[in-house]
Amino acid sequence: VVERELVLPVPAEELWQALTDPGALGSWFGTSVSWDLRPGGAAHFEGGEDGDRDGLIEEVEPARRLRFRWWPVGDDAAEGTSQVTYELVPLDDDGGPGTRLVVTERPAPAGPPAASASATARWTTWDGVLWSVWAATTGAVGAGRR
Amino acid sequence: VVGVGGHHRSRRRRTPLSAPPAGGGEPATVDAVFAALADSTRRQLVDRLAASGELNATQLGAGMPMTRQAVAKHLAALEAAGVVSAERQGREVRYRLDGEAVAQAAAWLRDVGTRWDRRLAALRRHLGDRPSGG
């Protein structure tokens, strides 16, 4: 699982707009985004280093939480997608409005959402295990570690 | 700013476990690797293989408080995920780590992480450039 957490100096509503409004996304997301922002809504991502992708909105809770799946255009969605979640937590800080943003992306197993929910519940951060196994099997101990 | 039109769907089948496309990212396989390694017993088996190179099921399960059947089941799960490969040698089956699926999972973590680092730095700039509060 890839997880990133950061605090941004804006209210949750403003951050939400930056995360969801196609016009705002155009200035930072790296690909153009068009989506129907409701559970079950379709999404399309075009251009950028990731290549074109299709997607599906899974959960929308304005100013709090957004979850979607995406996959390269042309791939069968059932064969393997990854799931992105944004979680926004408003910070009550004397220093002014701020919002904590937690972004996670995880490979999503094929299959119905119910099955994937139980599968993803077993996840933790695997970087350490993977790197050690990878190093052991390639003999590249220490190499490539970030 | 955005448009949906004009993308073409071409069905590209991928081989699930063996011979993954180099650097292509294979989320289904990556997920299988992570799920297989989510179990502490299986991680222990992987550790033993990492240390010894190649072992049979009896050697792998030595000293573990579980039946041979349980060990076999864990090994089957690791093999299904592509983490280990099994090879019959005479009367015994020997297991070894299969680096490819694991390397792919590690590459996925690295690539996806790098992209988010880049995006989130751009998001921070984007929000910083805007007059806030309105």
Interface residues (C-beta under 8 A of the other chain):
Chain A: V1 V2 R4 L6 L8 P9 V10 P11 E14 L15 A18 L19 P22 G23 A24 G26 S27 W28 F29 G30 S32 V33 S34 H44 E46 E49 D50 D52 D54 W71 V73 G74 D75 D76 E79 G80 T81 S82 P97 L101 V103 E105 R106 P107 A108 P109 A110 A119 R122 W123 T124 W126 D127 V129 L130 W131 S132 V133 W134 A136 T137 T138 G144 R146
Chain B: V1 V2 G3 V4 H7 H8 R9 S10 R11 R12 R14 E26 P27 A28 T29 V30 D31 A32 V33 F34 A35 L37 A38 R43 V46 A50 A51 V83 L97 D98 G99 V102 A103 A105 A106 W108 L109 R110 V112 G113 R115 W116 D117 R118 R119 L120 A122 L123 R124 R125 H126 L127 G128 S132 G133
